[in-house]
């Protein structure tokens, strides 16, 4: 598998998604974050599949927008990883579509937002436990790559 970019699997067929567009964003983010030697997988899924994963791993029985599964359990921001995989991220395109409508922007933009959010989780950031570091990093990356 090539490093410095995500391996994207589109496992949903409800909405048209440009995998190449997400790969391009992934390559830019990898360069900027200096993680080119690592790879990660992004699975574009539906609500049913992500609901099951959310129930199984977080004990929350409802769909969510993105789940991240870092490969290094003790991953800390900026520390080297034991292998070349950052982990896996699953995105519900159905939930992303609903959120895009609520926010008044395109599905493509919502997927970009979720991509950045999920990648930061793979890198060890956690908005539920940090002091705002992840949110600040997200805002910076949004300004750099989504405006």
Residue pairs with C-beta under 8 A, 6 or more apart in sequence:
1 7
1 39
2 39
3 36
3 37
3 38
3 39
3 84
4 27
4 30
4 31
4 35
4 36
4 37
4 38
4 39
5 23
5 26
5 27
5 30
5 39
6 22
6 23
6 26
6 39
6 40
6 41
6 42
7 39
7 40
7 41
7 42
8 19
8 22
8 23
8 26
8 41
8 42
8 43
8 44
9 41
9 42
9 43
9 44
10 17
10 19
10 44
11 43
11 44
11 45
11 46
11 49
12 44
12 45
12 46
12 93
12 94
14 46
14 93
14 94
14 97
15 93
15 94
15 97
15 107
17 44
17 93
17 107
17 108
17 111
18 108
19 44
21 108
22 42
22 111
22 112
22 115
25 112
25 115
25 145
26 42
26 115
26 119
28 145
29 115
29 116
29 119
29 141
29 145
30 36
30 38
32 141
32 144
32 145
33 119
33 123
35 86
35 123
37 84
38 81
38 84
38 85
38 86
39 84
39 85
39 86
40 85
40 86
40 87
40 88
40 89
40 119
40 122
41 85
41 87
41 88
41 89
42 88
42 89
42 90
42 91
42 115
42 118
43 88
43 89
43 90
43 91
44 91
44 93
44 111
45 90
45 91
45 92
45 93
46 92
46 93
46 94
47 63
47 92
47 94
47 95
48 63
49 90
49 92
50 63
50 64
50 67
50 90
50 91
50 92
50 95
51 61
51 62
51 63
51 64
53 67
53 90
54 60
54 61
54 62
54 63
54 64
54 67
55 61
57 67
57 69
58 67
63 92
63 94
63 95
64 92
64 95
65 91
65 92
65 95
65 96
65 99
65 114
66 89
66 90
66 91
66 92
66 114
66 117
66 118
66 121
67 89
67 90
67 118
68 87
68 88
68 89
68 118
68 119
68 121
68 122
69 87
69 88
69 89
69 90
69 122
70 86
70 87
70 121
70 122
70 123
70 124
71 81
71 83
71 85
71 86
71 87
71 88
71 122
72 81
72 82
72 83
72 87
72 124
75 81
75 122
75 123
75 124
76 124
77 123
77 124
77 125
77 133
79 124
86 119
86 122
86 123
87 122
89 115
89 118
89 119
89 121
89 122
91 111
91 114
91 115
91 118
93 107
93 111
96 107
96 110
96 111
96 114
97 107
97 110
99 110
100 106
100 107
100 109
100 110
103 110
109 146
112 145
112 146
113 142
113 146
116 138
116 141
116 142
116 145
116 146
117 138
120 134
120 137
120 138
120 141
125 133
125 134
125 137
126 134
127 134
127 135
